[in-house]
Amino acid sequence: MDGALLKEIGTKSLLVGAAGLLVFWTVNALKLVISARGINPLVKKFFNQIAEGRIDAAYLLTSKNYRQHVSRQDFLKFLAGLQLNKYRNLKSGRPRIEDKQIILTLKLKSEDKQNELPLDFTFRKIEENWRIDRIVKV
């Protein structure tokens, strides 16, 4: 075989591999979007409950597993430590799937956009509803 033929075969192999990778990423992206339906309304509801002073209602949006590991008092302390009243804007990062959970980094930004508070939220689907299974300050 001459060099030109080998180069052509190599180029075609590279294109086939790239196409396969593109299909893989597209399928996974679609699975993520379809499976994550309902998370954005949950996040909105969670922060609205906190803004309205309905901390118990926000706490109940968490999973049973979360509530077994984080008491209501610890939840209150965690929220107080975040000083959420400093932040007005919310930016969502790219979701990640790990072990039937979706992890989403949410960045809260101050009104002047000088300060940022990144939080990792882990969501778990319980029956037909999403619940917050973990919140961690990044």
Salt bridges, closest charged atoms under 4 A:
GLU8 OE2 - LYS12 NZ 3.23
ASP56 OD1 - ARG72 NE 2.41
GLU111 OE1 - ARG88 NE 3.81
GLU116 OE1 - LYS109 NZ 3.16
ASP120 OD2 - ARG96 NH2 3.60
ASP133 OD2 - ARG124 NE 3.34
